Each structure stands twice: as C-alpha cells, then as structure tokens.
Amino acid sequence: MATITKRELAIRITDRLGSKGTELTQQDVLEVIQTLIDEITESLAQGDTVVMRNFGAFQVREMKAKIGRNPKDPGKDVPIPAR
C-alpha cells in the first residue's frame, strides 16, 4: 500500500484533467487542494461537521479526561485532560 502526498495527488489530478482537455497547472491544483483542506479545518474549528457525499464525514470528537501511564515509568499514573 502506497502513501499519496498532496504533490502526488496534484500530479494525478493534473494528468486526469489534462486528458479531458482542462489546462490547470500542478500549482493551481495544489492551491485548490490546500484551500479545500483549509476550509475543512476552519469549519471543524467552528464546531461544524463537514460531509462530502460518496467520500466521508469529518467531525470533531470530544475526548474525556482519563488516566494514562508513562511508558518509561509504568507504575506512575499520568492524568490526561479532556480535549
């Protein structure tokens, strides 16, 4: 299984659009991808849920406070605050 970076995604999208006659540069596509990520991030920061049909949904999950363990000192409890 491969890891796809934003740059690789932009290259693939540029190639796909180019084969359909659309002329966008890789930089243009990278800007669109970054703008999409920024908009999703801002919406989540405002507490919104972002739904993209046929792809998925993004939402912020509240994590309750809990007690964890320090791997270097497993006998010691470490409080982890809610976030």
Buried (B, 14 or more C-beta within 10 A) or exposed (E): EEEEEEEEEBBEBBEEBEEEEEEBEEEBBBEEBEEEEEEBEEBBEEEEEBEEEEEEEBEEEEEEEEEEEEEEEEEEEEEEEEE
